[in-house]
Amino acid sequence: MPFMKNRLTSGLLALALLSPVMISGCAAHGSYTVYDPYYRDNHVWDNNEVVYYQRWETETHREHRDFKKRNADEQKQYWDWRHKH
């Protein structure tokens, strides 16, 4: 019986130590930082930025394309628009 108690205690301790890592990893999933060379600042590209980006695409009548795949001129146009909104 002491063997099972030690094993259970070890398992709970491991779970307690790993929980913050697992939770923070899920929160950061899908977000990354994008450097805006025109305004010389960083933007966290997360769900909030995606909403702005999709709005820009709609307002400027563009087909949806991943931001990273847009040419430098289009990226600059987005950052100009973004800093005004």
Backbone hydrogen bonds, N-H to C=O, Kabsch-Sander energy under -0.5 kcal/mol:
donor,donor_aa,acceptor,acceptor_aa,energy
5,K,1,M,-2.0
6,N,2,P,-2.5
7,R,3,F,-2.1
8,L,4,M,-2.5
9,T,5,K,-2.5
10,S,6,N,-2.4
11,G,7,R,-2.2
12,L,8,L,-2.5
13,L,9,T,-2.3
14,A,10,S,-2.4
15,L,11,G,-2.3
16,A,12,L,-2.4
17,L,13,L,-2.1
18,L,14,A,-2.1
19,S,15,L,-1.8
22,M,18,L,-2.4
23,I,19,S,-2.7
24,S,20,P,-2.5
25,G,21,V,-1.8
26,C,22,M,-1.5
27,A,23,I,-1.8
28,A,24,S,-1.7
29,H,25,G,-0.6
31,S,28,A,-1.9
32,Y,45,W,-1.2
34,V,43,H,-3.3
36,D,41,D,-3.6
40,R,36,D,-1.2
41,D,36,D,-1.3
43,H,34,V,-2.7
45,W,32,Y,-4.1
45,W,43,H,-0.7
46,D,44,V,-1.3
50,V,46,D,-2.1
51,V,47,N,-1.6
52,Y,48,N,-1.6
53,Y,49,E,-2.7
54,Q,50,V,-2.7
55,R,51,V,-2.1
56,W,52,Y,-2.6
57,E,53,Y,-2.3
58,T,54,Q,-2.1
59,E,55,R,-3.1
60,T,56,W,-2.1
61,H,58,T,-1.3
62,R,57,E,-3.0
69,K,66,D,-1.5
70,R,66,D,-0.5
70,R,67,F,-1.5
75,Q,71,N,-2.3
76,K,72,A,-2.3
77,Q,73,D,-2.2
78,Y,74,E,-2.2
79,W,75,Q,-2.5
80,D,76,K,-2.6
81,W,77,Q,-2.3
82,R,78,Y,-3.3
83,H,79,W,-2.2
84,K,80,D,-0.6
84,K,81,W,-1.0
85,H,81,W,-0.7
85,H,82,R,-1.0
